[in-house]
Amino acid sequence: FERARFERARALAEEAYALRRRLLGERDPALAESLDLLAVLRLQAGDLEAAERLHDRALDIKRAALGDDDASVAETWNLLGIVRRRRGDHEGAEAAYRAALAIWRARLGDDHPQVAMGMNNLALVLHVSGKYAAARALFEQLVPLRRRLLGAQHPHLQLTLANYGKLLHDLGDLEGAERAYQEAIAIGRR
């Protein structure tokens, strides 16, 4: 059943892409949105190389049509970071996440859920890259930011605390890790 729904979604996305390409041409931002959707579907299917190629094409179109600082460009940078992280290209993922975060901060300010999401993604890739000090600094900004923006019981705060706990554990700060894990568990129980 799920496979059939996925195939239907893929077919519809490909149809939308073909229609937009025919009606709008190769350089329209709406075509880039279709490319991003196709890339997400390729990622879900496990075809990471195709997903990266599609996001790269979408990014080229959006940057040319909308400029480097458009919110849609940031979203594609973020999606590209996800694919690169999944491929194990941590350096490429870090660059993509930094680009997305810079745009979101410039457009939205520091106190915005989108900025918090970007900080979380960057912190995660810094952690897996072994850049523990940089990851810790981001998490130390992110935890209070998410608490303030989303509330003390939000699932995104819970996930951030669990990720922060893992980092602290890897750093050997077992007391700090336990505190972060305990708070994450308490949120999950409520």
Disulfide bonds with the S-S distance in Angstrom:
none
